[in-house]
Amino acid sequence: MTQARFNMDWMLRDLAKSVPQTRHVVLLSSDGLCMAQVGTDEETADRLAAACAGLQSLSTAIAVEFPTGDGRMRLVVIEVDGGFFYLMAAGTSSYLAVLAEDGVDAGLMGQCMRDLVARLGEHLSSPPRASGRMP
């Protein structure tokens, strides 16, 4: 685990503990790199982050079809057998992803995710890359 990745995990622990039935919490950059994770191993977090980048791109393509919006994705919720997936814009070029089990309180999850983003938004940002590498 990289030092930068380790240092941000603490930001996500409160969310994971505050909402019962939360399975995985991942902070990712817009290009699909995992920046922090709680409740999962690195391999799973990396796989989720890569999938989220594609979903974020698809959501943005749909968002531009609304003439009054700014074309940015704010929140995606997907219900599947066994649970829910949430993807929320978190900071500049970053997203917060959560997998939760079927009985999760969806309203509580959405509120806790919004609160985390509002409190820590500048810390959740992904800095621009120089020469294709993280600074």
Secondary structure, DSSP 4 states (H G I P E B T S, - for coil): --HHHHHHHHHHHHHHHHSTTEEEEEEEETTS-EEEEESS-HHHHHHHHHHHHHHHHHHHHHHTTSTTS-S---EEEEEETTEEEEEEEEETTEEEEEEEETT--HHHHHHHHHHHHHHHGGGGPPPPPBTTB--
